[in-house]
């Protein structure tokens, strides 16, 4: 790794600069540039956003040496020559610049200057670092698990409450977490086991999350425009595998958030135009009851009564677990007694033929 970097090795773009050819840099106003060499008073060589080139020295200005003080929350080891080599929890950093990329420029006590992830620190007063906190007070200052280090401009990510939950999402393809955002402000944990094969009545709001664009979009709901629960059997044939397996892990009366990887939702093919290929799906679920009957098959929003699609063949047709589904959906008006809302009765008949 390169020698320790000092503040003199970094400058800030005073104006935007568009290089005339491939030997010159391109940067926006406010960009943080690492100076690699000063071959001429008017032209310096620097690196920004992974590209090295020449730039006019009068287009840059020195970074401040007396910026905000922040404290390191989590240990960090450098991933590139531009980063601070190592930060330990409790270290104090002087912030020199705050680019909008999520990576700030700062100087640690050793004098080393470099980039570091801004979500790994918290602001402190300009006073000297406090002495060690007594053990009895640590719980009050306890911080949750470290966030993901930003990769350039950070995108909105599904919120996973703990590292254990994240591990479950990676290993199992889905994770079930308690929904603490209940309408009445009460956390609904529920009671009573749910078994595979049972018929369940649930409320469900489904959102698709596309990591590349950082956007979560609701694509189906049993709560709006009219609250009409959906009913289906936990047999893996009516809804995505992730929703089936997630509900089985819940309890009757519980509200939970089920986050599914693409392999447990709509896979490579997605469900265009509502769910893009390789999208995560997040279900906000409330289990109302079990052991209902399916007189006319599963009922609910047709967008939710779709089983997992894992791939798309050369001819454009979807493949489910190595077989091609031919799905016929029939919607019928269904007026229920005792003033219940008129809903859609969805009959899903699938005939599977081998590839």
Residue, then its C-alpha position, 0 to 999 in steps of 0.5 A: x500500500x502507498x505511504x501514509x497520505x497527508x492533507x497536502x495530498x488532497x485538494x477540492x475542485x473549485x470549479x468543474x473541469x472537463x478534460x480536453x483528452x484522455x490524459x486529463x481529468x474530468x471532475x465536478x465542483x466540490x470533487x475531492x481529488x488526490x494529488x499524485x504529482x506536481x510536474x508543473x506549477x500550472x498542471x498537476x496529476x491527480x486521481x478522482x473516481x478511480x481515474x488518473x490524469x492531469x488537471x489545472x492547479x488553479x481549478x483546485x483549492x486546499x481542503x480545510x484543516x480544522x473541520x468537524x470532529x467525529x468518532x469511529x463507531x466500528x473497526x474499518x480496514x482500507x479497501x483501496x490506497x485512497x482510504x484511511x488504512x485502519x480505523x478502530x472503534x473510538x478513534x477521533x477523525x477530523x473531517x476535511x471534506x464531505x463529498x455526496x458519495x457517502x465517503x468523506x475525507x478526514x485525518x486521524x490522530x497519526x496524521x494520515x489523511x484519506x477516505x472513510x465511510x461516513x456511516x461508520x462515524x458519529x459527530x462529537x464536540x470539539x472537546x478532547x475525546x472523553x475517558x472510557x465510559x463505565x460498564x454500567x452505562x454502555x447499554x445506553x450508548x449501544x449502537x446497532x450492527x454496522x451498516x453496509x459500507x457505501x459503494x459510491x452513491x448509496x441506494x435505499x436498501x431493504x432494512x434488515x434488523x440484525x446480522x443474524x437476519x441478514x445471514x438468514x436471507x443469504x442462506x435461506x433466501x428469505x427472512x421473517x422479522x417482527x413488524x413494529x410499524x402497526x397501525x395502532x402502535x402495538x407490536x402484534x406477536x401473535x400465538x399459535x403455530x401455523x403448519x404446512x398445508x393449512x389454509x390461511x387468511x392474511x392481509x398482505x402488502x407486497x413491494x418489489x425492490x430493485x437493487x440497481x435503481x434503489x427503488x421499492x414499489x408497492x405492486x399488490x395489497x389486500x388493504x387498499x382500496x378496500x380491505x379484503x383478506x386473501x385466502x390460500x393453502x400453504x402448499x407452495x402452489x398458490x403464492x411465491x415460495x418465499x411468502x409460503x415459507x415465511x407465513x409458516x414461520x409466523x404465528x396466528x395474529x402476528x404482523x411480520x415483514x417477510x423479505x425474499x431474495x429473487x430465488x424465493x420470489x419471481x427469479x430471473x424472469x420477474x413478473x413484468x411490468x410489476x416486478x422486474x427480473x432479479x428483484x427482491x420482494x418484501x411482504x408486510x403480512x398479518x395472519x388473521x386465521x387458519x383452517x379455512x376452506x377453499x371452496x372455489x380455490x385461492x382468493x385475493x389479488x391476482x398479482x399475489x396469486x402467482x407461484x415462483x418463477x425461476x427462469x425464462x427459456x430461449x422462447x421467452x416462456x417461464x420455467x418453474x422448477x424445471x417445468x413450464x407452467x400453463x396458467x389460466x386465471x378466471x376472475x368472477x364477481x363475488x358478492x358476500x353476505x352480511x355486507x362484506x366487500x365485493x371482491x375477486x374470486x380467483x381460480x388458478x388452474x395450472x397444468x405443468x408440462x415437462x420442458 
